[in-house]
């Protein structure tokens, strides 16, 4: 993020969009935009951007964009969908920019695919999958990888007097609970299996009602996933249900779109003077385990506009006994959130009462545990609430990765009062000989005897060291953008 001018906050932008002012320059008309026309609007004072086929005049939004004008200008006069997905896929741009909508992109004729090989493969797939291939092709943008993997994914279902079991055959070894997301609400079943940057989806409106309790069984070695539902009435189902949009498809995860469920706030406790630990209860029909190093998005309607922010789930506390990996209860999500006195979203979160609901997305992220499992030294650089992704990572490293010689956390904060879980971290360092923590303050009191300063080459050179000359090192950095950028440099 970059500093914004006074009067350029998110709330100020929401007020502007509701003022009735013409933000497109077209006096309410919607137009069809050609690529040639889009390319002409590529200057700061006249900037159009295309996202998923819709064109927006983002000129009035320039000064309100938290990432700064330069970030928007990267997509000026072009299709910015891929760039948008890389940086802020979680943002509900339709809501934020609805008053800036210029129109749709003009549809170009689609040329027939070249090459006989692709044609033969499509014909073969069509013969094998019958009409399923057309569901896949027509659903969304499809790549060749998706078409091939679609052959290996299938599902079936069977029933008893009281149960319905959906079986998904992924053919994927090392299938685990973190790769399976299930939501069963109001007779609609949604089961998603994650494979790297793709996902397979089973989504149906069930033929009959089921209870809220859902069980997920995973045969890890053969990649079989069972979703077990309890019938409300002991009657024979003639069919599983009606397929919904996206059912039985294998596509890129980013093309799937974010899915949210309502979670109940069950507790809110103080961590520091401005940071709180929120405990959210997942719905009974949901199976969701957020992987280490991944985040979720919280969604709130504020002043009539949908606002979304990413947060990394933490543990309820730092375990000091590392005899065995902690079992995820599959019921709660814990979020450590700093409340900003002038923040729009965090103040809205802080005003939530126990029992209120908030929308929580599926997990997102590309961090892989295998990076840790091949390392000998793990160095964690955290700035402020950039500590949150380090919590699960610390726990995983010290519990399950025996090859690690050292795990070191270098934790930057302004003052002593800002240090999150200081006592827990100090106890952990005393208890575990592989773990070391170093606190560094940029605005210490006169009584502070520890290190002080901001992230820099000289400071890091004291602490960022290998346990031996040729050891494999993994360094993870999280914090405010300037902190992260400086740390990477």
Buried (B, 14 or more C-beta within 10 A) or exposed (E): EEEBEEEBBBBBBBEBBEEEEEBBBEEEEEEEBEEEBBEEBBEEEEBBBBBBEBBBBBBBBBBBBBEBBEBBBEBBBBBBBEBBBEBBBBBBBEBBBBBBBBBBBBEEEEEEEEEEEEEEBBEEBBEEBEEBBEBBBEBBEBEEBBBEBBEBBBBEBEBEEEBBBBBBBBEBEEBEBBBBBBBBBEBBBBBBBBBEEBBBBBBBBBBBEBEEEBEBEBEBEEBBBBBBBEBEEEEEBEEBBEEBEBBBBBBBBBBBEBBBBBBBBEBBEEBBEBBBBBBBBBBEBBBBBBBBBBBBBBBBEBEEBBBBBBBBBBBBEBBEEBEEEBEBEEBBBBBBBBBEEEBBBBEBBBEBEEEEBBBBBBBBBEBEBEEBBEBBBBBBBBBBBBBBBBBBBBBBBBBBBEEBEBBBBBBBBBBBEBBBBBEBBEEBBEEBEBBBBBBBBBEBEEEEEEBEEBBEEEBBEEBBBBEEEEBEBBBBBBBBEEBBEBBEE
